[in-house]
Amino acid sequence: MQTTDATQTADAAQFRDVVQPTTSPQNPDTPLAVTLVLGSNRHGRFGPVVADWLLDHMRDHGDLNPEVMDVAEADLPTTFEPSAAALAARSSVTPRLAAADAFVVLTPEYNHSFPAGLKNLIDWHYTEWRAKPVALVSYGGLAGGLRAAEHLRQVFAELHAVTIRDTVSFHNVGASFDEGRLKDSSGPDAAAKVMLDQLVWWGRALREAREVRPYPA
Ligand SMILES: Cc1cc2nc3c(=O)[nH]c(=O)nc-3n(C[C@H](O)[C@H](O)[C@H](O)COP(=O)(O)O)c2cc1C
């Protein structure tokens, strides 16, 4: 008898080409290819301000080689129709996710969860997330986007990704920055260091594990 998970996997395979992660052995000291997923595509969004702050930390971390995947630039339809336009959009997105060793997902909170555009980018992919670590950075109003971050943990668990325990969150995010700069950066700077150090630990461990043996999914 087929389990629910196996059924979901079979269903998913109908609209997702499987891109296998890179398997060529790497020097363990090679910096991790980490993709920052900018999760808001809202007109007038605040997300790029937080992303710039985050990217500075990722660039300053000697073990990370960062790049950005902006949901606003991933023109993937929500219907999953494999149209020529959709396949062209996917070809500019999917290989970049496949090449990543690790992810930092930056999400705002909309109605106690994460945005639809981010979910769509996630749902278009499968093996690209698998056996890789995902750090979560959130922002929003009073709760700092924490509900969005916790929802993402459930989603990434389904995709066999490992979410990092420590996060960075910004409550009342608009008031926390002044002309693109954090008014008081001490707390977020310290939180980012802990989170990125944990991401690197998991990223190295999982990259080495993927090189040694295939993940049993
Ligand atoms: C549709 C919508 C729903 C929102 N819901 C929440 C919410 O549930 N909790 C919260 O703290 N902030 C909420 N906000 C505030 C956003 O988190 C905040 O405006 C944030 O800057 C949005 O990110 P963005 O500007 O990058 O799109 C909501 C904003 C929008 C547009």
The ligand as a Tripos MOL2 file, in Angstrom:
@<TRIPOS>MOLECULE
LIG
   31    33     1     0     0
SMALL
NO_CHARGES

@<TRIPOS>ATOM
      1 C1         -1.3070   41.2390    3.2690 C.3       1 LIG1
      2 C2         -0.4840   41.5520    4.4910 C.ar      1 LIG1
      3 C3         -0.7110   40.8700    5.6560 C.ar      1 LIG1
      4 C4          0.0670   41.1420    6.7820 C.ar      1 LIG1
      5 N1         -0.1160   40.3940    7.9060 N.ar      1 LIG1
      6 C5          0.7280   40.5390    8.9300 C.ar      1 LIG1
      7 C6          0.6500   39.6680   10.0500 C.ar      1 LIG1
      8 O1         -0.1520   38.7610   10.1060 O.2       1 LIG1
      9 N2          1.5310   39.8390   11.0570 N.ar      1 LIG1
     10 C7          2.4770   40.8340   11.0310 C.ar      1 LIG1
     11 O2          3.2470   40.9520   11.9890 O.2       1 LIG1
     12 N3          2.5780   41.6780    9.9860 N.ar      1 LIG1
     13 C8          1.7400   41.5400    8.9360 C.ar      1 LIG1
     14 N4          1.8380   42.3680    7.8450 N.ar      1 LIG1
     15 C9          2.8790   43.4040    7.8670 C.3       1 LIG1
     16 C10         4.0880   42.9320    7.0660 C.3       1 LIG1
     17 O3          4.7480   41.8760    7.6560 O.3       1 LIG1
     18 C11         5.0420   44.0830    6.8630 C.3       1 LIG1
     19 O4          4.3360   45.1240    6.1990 O.3       1 LIG1
     20 C12         6.2480   43.7070    6.0360 C.3       1 LIG1
     21 O5          7.0200   44.8370    5.8150 O.3       1 LIG1
     22 C13         5.8420   43.1040    4.7120 C.3       1 LIG1
     23 O6          6.9790   42.7260    3.9970 O.3       1 LIG1
     24 P1          7.2830   43.3280    2.5440 P.3       1 LIG1
     25 O7          7.1490   44.8260    2.6890 O.co2     1 LIG1
     26 O8          8.6820   42.9320    2.2180 O.co2     1 LIG1
     27 O9          6.2880   42.7460    1.6140 O.co2     1 LIG1
     28 C14         1.0580   42.1380    6.7370 C.ar      1 LIG1
     29 C15         1.2570   42.8430    5.5410 C.ar      1 LIG1
     30 C16         0.5040   42.5610    4.4270 C.ar      1 LIG1
     31 C17         0.7680   43.2850    3.1460 C.3       1 LIG1
@<TRIPOS>BOND
     1     1     2 1
     2     2     3 ar
     3     2    30 ar
     4     3     4 ar
     5     4     5 ar
     6     4    28 ar
     7     5     6 ar
     8     6     7 ar
     9     6    13 1
    10     7     8 2
    11     7     9 ar
    12     9    10 ar
    13    10    11 2
    14    10    12 ar
    15    12    13 ar
    16    13    14 ar
    17    14    15 1
    18    14    28 ar
    19    15    16 1
    20    16    17 1
    21    16    18 1
    22    18    19 1
    23    18    20 1
    24    20    21 1
    25    20    22 1
    26    22    23 1
    27    23    24 1
    28    24    25 2
    29    24    26 1
    30    24    27 1
    31    28    29 ar
    32    29    30 ar
    33    30    31 1
@<TRIPOS>SUBSTRUCTURE
     1 LIG1         1 GROUP 0 **** ****
